[in-house]
Amino acid sequence: MNNLLNTILKDTFSVNLLKHRLRILKSNLLKTFFGSNQEELSLCAEDINWLKSIPLPLYQQFDKDNVYQIFSNLEMEISKLKVLTIYLTFEPDEITLSQIGAFARKTFDPTLLLDIKLNPNLIAGTAFAWKGIYKDYSLHAKIEEKKPEILEGFKRFLR
């Protein structure tokens, strides 16, 4: 099971992408084992290429009798992974997400997942949530921290 999870995580850095890839892998396997009774898969080229990148020996561990159990076990393993929530003012493209994810995994944990959230109130920076603790490293937080001093400076200027 670890080989499958490690293969999936190799180039999957976010929670959303992990869920997406698990869904297409499971749908593809169910279609293979149980035929056209499953809903038709309409995959983009990127998804098809990702499915093709999974080594054949990992596909061969699945059969119609164990596919549901393997995915159940996989979901239990995934629930144990560490997740770092990152608040950004923009939605990162795949290249940016890969760069952030690779850095985070190299720095903290090789199986770390990122949960990207959008927060348009941040200014020139980011915020993080880790194990229930939220830290804001944006300019917005610095401005809020220095708000009394900034207001006092404006009051002196207006006199």
Beta strands, then each sheet from edge to edge (+ up, - down):
strand 1: 83-88
strand 2: 113-118
strand 3: 127-130
strand 4: 133-136
sheet 1: 2+ 1+ 3- 4+
end
